[in-house]
Amino acid sequence: MSIDTLIDGIIRREGGYVNHPADRGGPTKYGITAATLSAHRGLVMLAAASEVQALTLEEAREIYRHQYVSRPRFHQINDQRLQEAVVDFGVHSGPSVAARALQQAAGVNDDGIVGPVTLRAVNAADPEVLALRVNLFRALFLMRLIGRNNSQAVFARGWANRLAELTEVA
């Protein structure tokens, strides 16, 4: 699977423009929040909902490629299934959260920065086991999130479906 195919899968799972009142990220399009769009464009102020709504597929792909694949070095994960699990987690909860889960799964220091030590451990380990561990950490992360903020429970079914797809249980 290429990075472009991985990104297309994320965009498919994220869908088009949404402005759900319980979504802490505010308005999103293709899963890109106003804050992420603002950071990508170097804006001082938060992008307006209309700017999020006008986001093109091309720019969304560029944001994913830079912010969620290249910058956190997830493109250096050799196994494609593991790479997809980590990138998708990063899109949903932030790259550093996904990096920490990956590091915990691989048994290395979990500083949230994927460097040479993390990559050596990850690429030498059983990728199927690591992918399952990363998805388990993600499930626990989401359950804790709902426990801290019950308004997020409205998204639980969708999150579970997404995890099932990523673990090939669905």
NORSUL-V801071 format. One record per residue. RES is the residue in three letters. PSI is psi in radians with two decimals (* if undefined). NEAR is the number of other ideal C-beta (glycine too) atoms within 12 Angstrom. Layout:
# NORSUL-V801071
RES/PSI/NEAR ; RES/PSI/NEAR
This chain:
# NORSUL-V801071
MET/2.27/19 ; SER/2.88/15 ; ILE/-0.69/25 ; ASP/-0.71/18 ; THR/-0.72/18 ; LEU/-0.83/33 ; ILE/-0.72/37 ; ASP/-0.65/22 ; GLY/-0.71/28 ; ILE/-0.80/39 ; ILE/-0.69/32 ; ARG/-0.78/18 ; ARG/-0.62/27 ; GLU/-0.62/32 ; GLY/-2.96/17 ; GLY/-2.54/20 ; TYR/2.30/26 ; VAL/2.43/24 ; ASN/1.22/19 ; HIS/2.31/18 ; PRO/-0.47/13 ; ALA/-0.14/19 ; ASP/2.01/24 ; ARG/-0.31/21 ; GLY/-0.11/30 ; GLY/-2.69/26 ; PRO/2.44/31 ; THR/2.69/32 ; LYS/2.23/31 ; TYR/0.38/35 ; GLY/0.00/38 ; ILE/2.12/43 ; THR/2.92/34 ; ALA/-0.69/31 ; ALA/-0.74/23 ; THR/-0.74/37 ; LEU/-0.76/36 ; SER/-0.80/24 ; ALA/-0.75/20 ; HIS/-0.70/26 ; ARG/-0.09/24 ; GLY/0.50/9 ; LEU/2.52/16 ; VAL/-0.70/8 ; MET/2.72/13 ; LEU/2.34/19 ; ALA/2.44/30 ; ALA/2.78/18 ; ALA/-0.65/21 ; SER/-0.58/14 ; GLU/-0.68/27 ; VAL/-0.79/35 ; GLN/-0.54/21 ; ALA/-0.06/20 ; LEU/2.30/34 ; THR/2.75/19 ; LEU/-0.67/23 ; GLU/-0.79/15 ; GLU/-0.65/24 ; ALA/-0.78/34 ; ARG/-0.71/29 ; GLU/-0.75/25 ; ILE/-0.83/36 ; TYR/-0.81/40 ; ARG/-0.77/27 ; HIS/-0.97/23 ; GLN/-0.59/33 ; TYR/-0.15/43 ; VAL/-1.07/33 ; SER/-0.93/20 ; ARG/-0.82/24 ; PRO/0.05/35 ; ARG/0.40/29 ; PHE/-0.34/42 ; HIS/-0.23/28 ; GLN/0.07/25 ; ILE/2.13/40 ; ASN/-0.72/20 ; ASP/2.22/27 ; GLN/-0.67/22 ; ARG/-0.75/27 ; LEU/-0.76/37 ; GLN/-0.79/39 ; GLU/-0.74/37 ; ALA/-0.75/43 ; VAL/-0.79/51 ; VAL/-0.79/48 ; ASP/-0.72/39 ; PHE/-0.76/42 ; GLY/-0.67/40 ; VAL/-0.73/39 ; HIS/-0.66/38 ; SER/0.03/32 ; GLY/2.38/27 ; PRO/-0.63/31 ; SER/-0.58/24 ; VAL/-0.79/29 ; ALA/-0.70/40 ; ALA/-0.72/37 ; ARG/-0.73/29 ; ALA/-0.76/42 ; LEU/-0.77/48 ; GLN/-0.73/34 ; GLN/-0.74/27 ; ALA/-0.60/34 ; ALA/-0.12/33 ; GLY/0.53/19 ; VAL/2.96/27 ; ASN/2.22/17 ; ASP/1.36/22 ; ASP/-0.05/15 ; GLY/0.09/23 ; ILE/2.05/22 ; VAL/1.88/37 ; GLY/-2.87/19 ; PRO/-0.68/13 ; VAL/-0.82/20 ; THR/-0.83/34 ; LEU/-0.68/28 ; ARG/-0.81/18 ; ALA/-0.78/25 ; VAL/-0.83/37 ; ASN/-0.22/23 ; ALA/-0.27/18 ; ALA/2.98/26 ; ASP/1.96/19 ; PRO/-0.54/26 ; GLU/-0.75/18 ; VAL/-0.78/20 ; LEU/-0.75/33 ; ALA/-0.75/35 ; LEU/-0.72/24 ; ARG/-0.77/28 ; VAL/-0.77/44 ; ASN/-0.57/36 ; LEU/-0.80/22 ; PHE/-0.67/30 ; ARG/-0.78/38 ; ALA/-0.77/28 ; LEU/-0.72/22 ; PHE/-0.80/27 ; LEU/-0.66/29 ; MET/-0.71/21 ; ARG/-0.66/15 ; LEU/-0.81/24 ; ILE/-0.67/21 ; GLY/-0.61/14 ; ARG/-0.48/13 ; ASN/1.60/17 ; ASN/-0.31/13 ; SER/-0.34/16 ; GLN/-0.16/26 ; ALA/-0.42/18 ; VAL/-0.39/16 ; PHE/-0.05/26 ; ALA/-0.78/21 ; ARG/-0.78/14 ; GLY/-0.71/22 ; TRP/-0.73/28 ; ALA/-0.73/21 ; ASN/-0.70/15 ; ARG/-0.78/32 ; LEU/-0.69/32 ; ALA/-0.73/17 ; GLU/-0.75/21 ; LEU/-0.45/34 ; THR/0.09/25 ; GLU/0.58/14 ; VAL/-0.53/14 ; ALA/*/11
